[in-house]
Amino acid sequence: MTDILALSNWAVLSVAESDDTIIYAEYLIQPNCCSKCGSESLYKHGTKSVIYRDIPRHMKPTVINAELKRYKCKSCKATFLQEVTGIYPDTRMTERCVKKIQDICLDYTFSDTARMMGCDSKTIRTITNDFIEMKNKSHNPELSGWIGLDETEIDGYFRFVVTDIIHKRPIEMLESRDKDTVSNFLWKHRNKDIQGFSIDMWRPYKTLVNLIFPKAIIVIDKFHVLKKANKALDDIRVKLARNQPAGVGKHWMRKKYQLRTRRHNLNEQEQFNLDMWLENEPELAKAYYIKEAIFTIYEIKTREEAEPLFDEWLSLVPSEFRRSKKDFLPLYRAIKNWRKEILAYFDHRVTNAYTEALNGVAKTYNHSGRGYSFEVLRARVLFSRKHKVLSNDEIYYSRTSGADLRVSQLKNGVYVCEFCSEVYEPTNKSLKRINQAPNQVQYLCPEHGTELRFVKQEYL
């Protein structure tokens, strides 16, 4: 019989297929002394069936039904089972099964991982917690270059997020963004070679960075500035719509995307409709062009050109649009109060887009797991491979074949199994196609039946 078990010192007796794949096996190495007293006076004392969980095969959870021999010591009268190898300590799982769970537990929910492996979700949670503890011990965040500071609100709490915005990698996630927590973290890294920080307009970030890193550059993320411009226009649209008949106000709401979208991204009909709308509503048109002016400034290439345009924009905003938080007042104040940090963007061209994207990933993880503990959520953000972008130097290690494949050397892109990390070239004939759409080809992993992810050529 083919050795489908592939464990040293084990022999396969038979295989049965049901909801699980059951491999009946025996362990070949017999003890030569008592495990209690060390005496060599032993005799056989029957057998005992022991079930061990193994890695899945052919899309099915797999178990090993081991027929282990029992022995009795003539000296101390102790009874014991064969000691077996390849089994993870204090579990009824093979070492490779636990290793596989550790590989995927941060990429999938506990329940999904439990279904794939065929065990209880509590078991997955226990192994995951032990794995997270091990990863935390080896985690040594390094700050250098350009750093992104931001926060994400999850379950009513603001979590502090730190990223490397140039190399697009998470650095740290802390339970709170209060001033003491942020200060303690930054102080630990005060001697690092940091060029600058990209932040939003939360003043404690600026205060702490100036105090701890006096030479570092602070850049206000441009998307926060543009977001304020869009919000101001939207608030003015809502305010003006109240003076319109009910049907007109609803029509404005349905067409608000035309106000938010840059003109060159609208089609010809949408541009015509927008022009007619603004021509008939001069107050709305005034707010629209003020918003568009900010977007246009950010298209300027140099600080020398942009700086006077910001001054001109401040004079462009009429007093009636600077009376409350429901118009351009927040943006007007931001440009005056954060002038240096906003203009720094034109010198360095860095944004916090990666950090904002990571915040979205954290919320998705939290939603899919129906509310993880902070420790688990943090581990998924920092250590999961699923949301990370491939770099030119990244190597996917194929645990099934044992081969190292450098992704950057594969010219036409590859398919990667997120379950087993196996890498397949598009020409591989063993790939099973699961759809017929010509523009989106999807395949299943031949080994585990999970959907493969295509790594496009621009990421190689």
Beta strands, then each sheet from edge to edge (+ up, - down):
strand 1: 10-17
strand 2: 21-27
strand 3: 42-57
strand 4: 60-73
strand 5: 79-81
strand 6: 145-154
strand 7: 157-164
strand 8: 169-174
strand 9: 194-199
strand 10: 217-220
strand 11: 395-397
strand 12: 404-406
strand 13: 414-417
strand 14: 423-424
strand 15: 432-433
strand 16: 443-444
strand 17: 452-455
sheet 1: 1+ 2- 4- 3+
sheet 2: 1+ 2- 4- 5+
sheet 3: 8+ 7- 6+ 9+ 10+
sheet 4: 11+ 12-
sheet 5: 14+ 13- 17+
sheet 6: 15+ 16-
end
